[in-house]
């Protein structure tokens, strides 16, 4: 049996166990930087497999190493995120979250289980591939500043330093059995925008005696849309959206302050900084022009994510070998963000998507929703695909030397 079919055979052999892992994670989700039980379960599984690891990195992160033949020939890193979201699950499944208000609604349970499956495959076949694999189980992808930056600060990309890193993420836009990739710029930077509009509250029946911060805030939201429509270049995708407006008055009471919270996203660092300045200037100008004032705070979030073109091309080739070329799709630019981008700023990186949809089974999920779920057949695809891509990329690294 050739190596490709050995990987597929092991994916089938381990499938039931990896489904169990996924359901365990799903039933016992933990929020960002609280993933202690999750990390403990991962550590126990790595011990059972016989893979050495270090734990407690960035509090709950784990790094494990698998040596193949000639381990000094090259190192690759593989990453899975561990945290869940503050969402109350509404699914009626046996593995439904048992933690009130916490749910794996972004597929991180799949990512962890899949990486454990990949680890089992690579460990079982360690005499048939060359190089070294670093497994990164990362906390806190969902909460700024993100576990990626924290783990990098603690040396996760050193000793040994990987030549490249791969990340796999579920994708509701593709059916199970398919994968997706985009070369170059793929996901946007993600900044948080906080604006406090200050006015003078009072009785709603006497607006002439007040400086209405709700009206001012409304004008600010409208004016800030021009930061995108009249300042961003046509070839630079940009989003500025406000999802929260808090004016804690009453039906007949105008408050003293209104708070706006939003997000700014783009793909260019120079324009990103210019836009931050324009947001501040516009908000203050509008507020002061209407007799009020405002404070603007912009929290820089994750950088934009860029896939290394060579890695992306290699992934497309290797994934085509494993899944069939017809099951590897080109992805569109995405305005969502990912802290995997921090790895991409330090080493060559490739972030690809794993299909999880199955309309016939009634599984048509949307990320970050209370009814999110996946076709678990995606786990078989996910662990085998990552193992095959890793083996092939390590061979590519060896051939380049």
TORZA-628792 format. One record per residue (C-alpha): residue number from 0; residue in three letters; x, y, z. Coordinates in nm, 3 decimals. Each point is the difference from the previous one (the first is absolute). Example, Ala and Ser with C-alpha at 12.3 -4.5 7.8 and 13.67 -1.06 7.14 Angstrom:
BEGIN
n:res:px:py:pz
0:ALA:1.230:-0.450:0.780
1:SER:0.137:0.344:-0.066
This chain:
BEGIN
n:res:px:py:pz
0:UNK:0.000:0.000:0.000
1:UNK:0.145:0.340:-0.095
2:UNK:0.031:0.281:0.254
3:UNK:-0.304:0.192:-0.122
4:UNK:-0.227:-0.299:0.052
5:UNK:0.160:-0.074:0.337
6:UNK:-0.096:0.351:0.115
7:UNK:-0.355:-0.050:-0.124
8:UNK:-0.021:-0.342:0.166
9:UNK:0.111:0.141:0.336
10:UNK:-0.247:0.286:-0.034
11:UNK:-0.276:-0.257:-0.029
12:UNK:0.142:-0.211:0.282
13:UNK:0.022:0.294:0.242
14:UNK:-0.325:0.164:-0.108
15:UNK:-0.228:-0.122:0.282
16:UNK:0.254:0.098:0.264
17:UNK:0.049:0.348:-0.146
18:UNK:-0.379:0.051:-0.013
19:UNK:-0.002:-0.087:0.371
20:UNK:0.273:0.260:0.060
21:UNK:-0.198:0.264:-0.189
22:UNK:-0.318:-0.073:0.195
23:UNK:0.190:0.013:0.329
24:UNK:0.136:0.343:-0.085
25:UNK:-0.342:0.115:-0.120
26:UNK:-0.178:-0.111:0.315
27:UNK:0.256:0.166:0.230
28:UNK:0.095:0.332:-0.163
29:UNK:0.218:0.258:0.174
30:UNK:0.037:0.370:-0.070
31:UNK:0.322:0.176:-0.101
32:UNK:0.290:-0.043:0.245
33:UNK:-0.212:-0.240:0.207
34:UNK:0.074:-0.317:-0.202
35:UNK:0.150:-0.198:0.290
36:UNK:-0.217:-0.312:-0.026
37:UNK:0.027:0.011:-0.378
38:UNK:0.378:0.013:0.026
39:UNK:-0.003:-0.283:0.253
40:UNK:-0.197:-0.222:-0.238
41:UNK:0.239:0.078:-0.287
42:UNK:0.302:-0.074:0.222
43:UNK:-0.149:-0.336:0.101
44:UNK:-0.057:-0.097:-0.363
45:UNK:0.354:0.098:-0.100
46:UNK:0.137:-0.215:0.285
47:UNK:-0.206:-0.295:-0.122
48:UNK:0.137:0.041:-0.353
49:UNK:0.356:0.036:0.131
50:UNK:0.067:0.352:-0.127
51:UNK:0.217:0.225:0.225
52:UNK:-0.141:0.345:0.076
53:UNK:0.033:0.313:0.212
54:UNK:-0.306:0.158:0.162
55:UNK:-0.085:0.325:0.176
56:UNK:0.118:0.217:-0.290
57:UNK:-0.191:0.330:0.005
58:UNK:-0.179:-0.155:0.301
59:UNK:-0.188:-0.285:-0.169
60:UNK:0.179:-0.061:-0.331
61:UNK:0.173:-0.326:-0.092
62:UNK:0.287:-0.066:-0.242
63:UNK:0.088:-0.355:-0.105
64:UNK:0.272:-0.140:-0.226
65:UNK:-0.011:-0.299:-0.236
66:UNK:0.328:-0.115:-0.152
67:UNK:0.005:-0.186:-0.329
68:UNK:0.311:-0.145:-0.161
69:UNK:0.285:0.250:-0.031
70:UNK:-0.179:0.256:0.222
71:UNK:0.255:0.272:-0.074
72:UNK:-0.102:0.013:-0.366
73:UNK:-0.275:0.253:0.068
74:UNK:-0.273:0.103:0.245
75:UNK:-0.364:0.084:-0.061
76:UNK:-0.250:0.135:0.252
77:UNK:-0.372:-0.083:0.014
78:UNK:-0.241:0.210:0.206
79:UNK:-0.342:-0.058:0.155
80:UNK:-0.185:0.253:0.219
81:UNK:-0.170:-0.109:0.321
82:UNK:-0.247:0.260:0.129
83:UNK:-0.378:0.019:-0.024
84:UNK:-0.243:0.293:-0.022
85:UNK:-0.243:0.157:0.252
86:UNK:-0.310:-0.137:-0.180
87:UNK:-0.285:-0.211:0.140
88:UNK:-0.033:-0.309:-0.216
89:UNK:-0.346:-0.085:-0.138
90:UNK:0.082:-0.324:-0.181
91:UNK:-0.174:-0.318:0.114
92:UNK:0.285:-0.248:-0.024
93:UNK:0.147:-0.245:0.248
94:UNK:0.327:0.194:0.010
95:UNK:-0.165:0.340:0.057
96:UNK:0.202:0.240:0.214
97:UNK:-0.037:-0.073:0.369
98:UNK:0.136:0.340:0.098
99:UNK:-0.272:0.269:0.016
100:UNK:0.070:0.293:-0.230
101:UNK:0.312:-0.156:-0.156
102:UNK:0.017:-0.182:-0.334
103:UNK:0.243:-0.115:-0.267
104:UNK:-0.178:0.203:-0.268
105:UNK:0.307:0.060:-0.217
106:UNK:0.125:-0.355:-0.049
107:UNK:0.299:0.006:0.232
108:UNK:-0.116:-0.337:0.134
109:UNK:0.045:-0.133:-0.353
110:UNK:0.341:0.164:-0.030
111:UNK:0.133:-0.161:0.319
112:UNK:-0.144:-0.344:-0.072
113:UNK:0.126:0.012:-0.357
114:UNK:0.352:0.096:0.109
115:UNK:0.003:-0.286:0.251
116:UNK:-0.101:-0.231:-0.286
117:UNK:0.278:0.143:-0.216
118:UNK:0.242:-0.056:0.287
119:UNK:-0.103:-0.366:0.027
120:UNK:0.046:-0.051:-0.374
121:UNK:0.340:0.170:-0.013
122:UNK:0.120:-0.187:0.309
123:UNK:-0.113:-0.335:-0.141
124:UNK:0.180:0.070:-0.330
125:UNK:0.305:0.173:0.150
126:UNK:0.240:-0.247:-0.164
127:UNK:-0.139:0.086:-0.345
128:UNK:0.053:0.377:-0.012
129:UNK:0.294:0.229:0.070
130:UNK:0.017:0.308:0.218
131:UNK:-0.155:0.133:0.316
132:UNK:-0.356:0.118:0.076
133:UNK:-0.088:0.250:0.270
134:UNK:-0.362:-0.019:0.120
135:UNK:-0.138:0.324:0.145
136:UNK:-0.319:-0.012:0.205
137:UNK:-0.070:0.370:0.052
138:UNK:-0.228:0.175:0.250
139:UNK:-0.206:0.315:-0.051
140:UNK:-0.044:0.052:-0.373
141:UNK:-0.333:0.169:0.066
142:UNK:0.116:0.266:0.245
143:UNK:0.249:0.280:-0.063
144:UNK:0.303:0.007:0.016
145:UNK:-0.033:-0.363:-0.112
146:UNK:0.189:-0.306:0.111
147:UNK:0.217:-0.007:-0.312
148:UNK:0.185:0.319:0.096
149:UNK:0.036:-0.121:0.360
150:UNK:0.142:-0.337:-0.103
151:UNK:0.239:0.166:-0.245
152:UNK:0.124:0.224:0.284
153:UNK:0.068:-0.315:0.203
154:UNK:0.208:-0.152:-0.281
155:UNK:-0.239:-0.240:-0.172
156:UNK:0.169:0.068:-0.334
157:UNK:0.348:-0.078:0.132
158:UNK:0.199:-0.309:0.104
159:UNK:-0.051:-0.120:-0.266
160:UNK:-0.114:0.278:-0.228
161:UNK:-0.250:-0.131:-0.257
162:UNK:0.056:0.076:-0.365
163:UNK:-0.376:0.052:-0.034
164:UNK:-0.332:-0.043:0.179
165:UNK:-0.340:-0.132:-0.111
166:UNK:-0.334:0.081:0.157
167:UNK:-0.331:-0.170:-0.076
168:UNK:-0.340:0.161:0.065
169:UNK:-0.352:-0.125:-0.060
170:UNK:-0.195:0.174:-0.275
171:UNK:-0.378:-0.004:-0.026
172:UNK:0.018:0.108:-0.364
173:UNK:0.133:-0.339:-0.114
174:UNK:-0.149:-0.348:0.033
175:UNK:0.181:-0.268:0.201
176:UNK:0.263:-0.169:-0.214
177:UNK:0.123:0.323:-0.156
178:UNK:0.271:0.250:0.092
179:UNK:0.069:0.359:-0.099
180:UNK:0.308:0.221:-0.037
181:UNK:0.089:0.353:-0.106
182:UNK:0.351:0.116:-0.083
183:UNK:0.124:0.336:0.129
184:UNK:-0.227:0.232:0.197
185:UNK:-0.290:-0.195:0.139
186:UNK:-0.146:0.137:0.328
187:UNK:-0.028:0.357:0.126
188:UNK:0.156:0.184:0.291
189:UNK:-0.247:0.048:0.285
190:UNK:-0.003:0.320:0.206
191:UNK:-0.250:0.093:0.271
192:UNK:-0.144:0.353:-0.003
193:UNK:-0.141:0.155:0.318
194:UNK:-0.156:0.348:-0.005
195:UNK:-0.153:0.176:0.301
196:UNK:-0.222:0.290:-0.108
197:UNK:-0.045:0.268:0.265
198:UNK:-0.293:0.236:0.016
199:UNK:-0.239:0.143:0.260
200:UNK:-0.299:-0.207:0.097
201:UNK:-0.339:0.105:0.119
202:UNK:-0.373:-0.029:-0.059
203:UNK:-0.085:-0.118:-0.352
204:UNK:-0.280:0.256:-0.016
205:UNK:0.249:0.288:0.026
206:UNK:0.269:-0.086:-0.259
207:UNK:0.093:0.369:-0.029
208:UNK:0.147:-0.020:0.350
209:UNK:0.209:-0.307:-0.078
210:UNK:0.289:-0.106:-0.220
211:UNK:-0.135:-0.330:-0.129
212:UNK:0.278:-0.262:-0.023
213:UNK:-0.234:-0.248:-0.173
214:UNK:-0.049:0.236:-0.292
215:UNK:0.375:0.075:-0.005
216:UNK:0.084:-0.370:0.007
217:UNK:-0.237:-0.064:-0.290
218:UNK:0.174:0.267:-0.209
219:UNK:0.341:-0.145:0.092
220:UNK:-0.101:-0.349:-0.120
221:UNK:-0.120:0.143:-0.332
222:UNK:0.302:0.227:-0.043
223:UNK:0.243:-0.285:0.069
224:UNK:-0.139:-0.201:-0.291
225:UNK:0.185:0.249:-0.221
226:UNK:0.329:-0.120:0.144
227:UNK:-0.060:-0.307:-0.216
228:UNK:-0.211:0.135:-0.289
229:UNK:0.205:0.314:-0.065
230:UNK:0.350:-0.083:0.127
231:UNK:0.078:-0.367:-0.060
232:UNK:0.139:-0.081:-0.342
233:UNK:-0.223:-0.224:-0.214
234:UNK:0.253:-0.285:-0.001
235:UNK:0.036:-0.008:0.381
236:UNK:-0.295:-0.180:0.165
237:UNK:-0.097:0.181:0.320
238:UNK:-0.278:-0.036:0.257
239:UNK:-0.105:0.239:0.276
240:UNK:-0.307:-0.126:0.185
241:UNK:-0.159:0.091:0.331
242:UNK:-0.176:-0.281:0.180
243:UNK:-0.075:0.163:0.333
244:UNK:-0.151:0.337:0.100
245:UNK:-0.071:0.056:0.369
246:UNK:-0.200:0.309:0.099
247:UNK:-0.124:-0.080:0.347
248:UNK:-0.282:0.251:0.021
249:UNK:-0.373:-0.056:0.014
250:UNK:-0.301:0.061:-0.224
251:UNK:-0.010:0.359:0.126
252:UNK:0.358:0.040:0.130
253:UNK:0.295:0.100:-0.217
254:UNK:0.325:-0.144:0.142
255:UNK:0.326:0.188:0.051
256:UNK:0.207:-0.254:-0.197
257:UNK:-0.033:-0.253:-0.280
258:UNK:0.250:-0.278:-0.063
259:UNK:0.072:-0.138:-0.348
260:UNK:0.188:-0.324:-0.061
261:UNK:0.108:-0.121:-0.341
262:UNK:0.262:-0.175:-0.208
263:UNK:0.237:0.121:-0.272
264:UNK:0.151:-0.251:-0.244
265:UNK:0.231:0.020:-0.298
266:UNK:0.307:-0.152:-0.172
267:UNK:0.261:0.276:-0.007
268:UNK:0.201:0.129:0.296
269:UNK:0.059:0.350:-0.139
270:UNK:-0.369:0.053:-0.075
271:UNK:-0.090:-0.155:0.335
272:UNK:0.192:0.269:0.188
273:UNK:-0.137:0.281:-0.217
274:UNK:-0.354:-0.126:0.055
275:UNK:0.048:-0.004:0.377
276:UNK:0.095:0.368:-0.013
277:UNK:-0.293:0.083:-0.229
278:UNK:-0.246:-0.177:0.233
279:UNK:0.123:0.204:0.296
280:UNK:-0.004:0.331:-0.186
281:UNK:-0.345:-0.054:-0.149
282:UNK:-0.164:-0.108:0.326
283:UNK:0.142:0.292:0.198
284:UNK:-0.082:0.252:-0.274
285:UNK:-0.364:-0.110:-0.021
286:UNK:-0.046:-0.009:0.377
287:UNK:0.154:0.341:0.060
288:UNK:-0.185:0.149:-0.297
289:UNK:-0.327:-0.100:0.166
290:UNK:0.092:0.144:0.338
291:UNK:0.126:-0.319:0.163
292:UNK:0.326:-0.188:0.016
293:UNK:0.125:-0.357:-0.024
294:UNK:0.283:-0.231:0.097
295:UNK:0.126:-0.249:-0.259
296:UNK:0.198:-0.310:0.089
297:UNK:0.111:-0.247:-0.267
298:UNK:0.138:-0.333:0.122
299:UNK:0.226:-0.149:-0.270
300:UNK:-0.095:-0.363:-0.045
301:UNK:0.139:-0.283:-0.209
302:UNK:0.200:0.086:-0.313
303:UNK:-0.126:-0.108:-0.341
304:UNK:0.078:-0.361:-0.090
305:UNK:0.212:-0.073:-0.305
306:UNK:0.062:-0.351:-0.132
307:UNK:0.347:-0.061:-0.138
308:UNK:-0.049:-0.053:-0.377
309:UNK:0.235:-0.298:-0.020
310:UNK:-0.157:-0.173:0.298
311:UNK:-0.349:0.068:-0.134
312:UNK:0.094:-0.143:-0.340
313:UNK:0.153:-0.306:0.165
314:UNK:-0.309:-0.048:0.215
315:UNK:-0.222:0.013:-0.306
316:UNK:0.212:-0.267:-0.171
317:UNK:0.025:-0.228:0.304
318:UNK:-0.369:0.040:0.090
319:UNK:-0.088:-0.084:-0.360
320:UNK:0.198:-0.322:0.033
321:UNK:-0.184:-0.092:0.318
322:UNK:-0.355:0.120:-0.074
323:UNK:-0.006:0.028:-0.379
324:UNK:0.052:0.333:-0.176
325:UNK:-0.376:0.048:-0.034
326:UNK:-0.026:0.014:0.381
327:UNK:0.250:0.282:0.051
328:UNK:-0.154:0.342:-0.056
329:UNK:0.135:0.354:-0.032
330:UNK:-0.127:0.221:0.281
331:UNK:-0.112:0.360:-0.021
332:UNK:0.151:0.283:0.203
333:UNK:-0.149:0.002:0.351
334:UNK:-0.067:0.298:0.229
335:UNK:0.007:-0.227:0.305
336:UNK:0.318:-0.010:0.206
337:UNK:0.227:-0.262:0.159
338:UNK:0.285:0.020:0.249
339:UNK:0.181:-0.262:-0.210
340:UNK:0.113:0.315:-0.183
341:UNK:0.260:0.051:0.276
342:UNK:0.175:-0.321:-0.103
343:UNK:-0.008:0.117:-0.362
344:UNK:0.188:0.315:0.100
345:UNK:0.284:-0.211:0.138
346:UNK:0.035:-0.303:-0.230
347:UNK:-0.146:-0.128:-0.327
348:UNK:-0.363:-0.096:0.069
349:UNK:-0.298:-0.164:-0.166
350:UNK:-0.353:0.021:0.142
351:UNK:-0.249:-0.220:-0.181
352:UNK:-0.366:-0.094:0.038
353:UNK:-0.171:-0.331:0.070
354:UNK:-0.353:-0.057:-0.131
355:UNK:-0.258:-0.103:0.264
356:UNK:-0.341:0.049:-0.168
357:UNK:-0.239:-0.283:-0.091
358:UNK:-0.339:0.118:-0.126
359:UNK:-0.135:-0.354:-0.031
360:UNK:0.062:-0.060:0.371
361:UNK:-0.154:0.338:0.086
362:UNK:0.339:0.145:0.098
363:UNK:0.023:0.350:-0.143
364:UNK:0.187:0.187:0.272
365:UNK:0.098:0.359:0.050
366:UNK:0.300:0.084:0.219
367:UNK:-0.055:0.172:0.335
368:UNK:-0.366:-0.102:0.025
369:UNK:-0.183:-0.196:0.270
370:UNK:-0.085:-0.281:-0.244
371:UNK:0.346:-0.048:-0.151
372:UNK:0.095:-0.362:-0.069
373:UNK:0.202:-0.195:-0.255
374:UNK:-0.020:-0.314:-0.210
375:UNK:0.243:-0.209:0.202
376:UNK:0.120:-0.177:-0.315
377:UNK:0.209:0.317:-0.035
378:UNK:0.220:-0.132:0.281
379:UNK:0.113:-0.292:-0.215
380:UNK:0.084:0.242:-0.279
381:UNK:0.162:0.250:0.234
382:UNK:0.245:-0.226:0.179
383:UNK:0.104:-0.189:-0.312
384:UNK:0.036:0.309:-0.214
385:UNK:0.218:0.178:0.257
386:UNK:0.219:-0.309:0.044
387:UNK:0.048:-0.041:-0.376
388:UNK:0.074:0.369:-0.059
389:UNK:0.252:-0.007:0.286
390:UNK:0.183:-0.306:-0.134
391:UNK:0.013:0.145:-0.351
392:UNK:0.113:0.345:0.113
393:UNK:0.276:-0.151:0.214
394:UNK:0.119:-0.191:-0.305
395:UNK:-0.008:0.327:-0.195
396:UNK:0.215:0.167:0.268
397:UNK:0.252:-0.284:-0.014
398:UNK:0.020:0.019:-0.380
399:UNK:0.068:0.376:0.015
400:UNK:0.305:-0.042:0.223
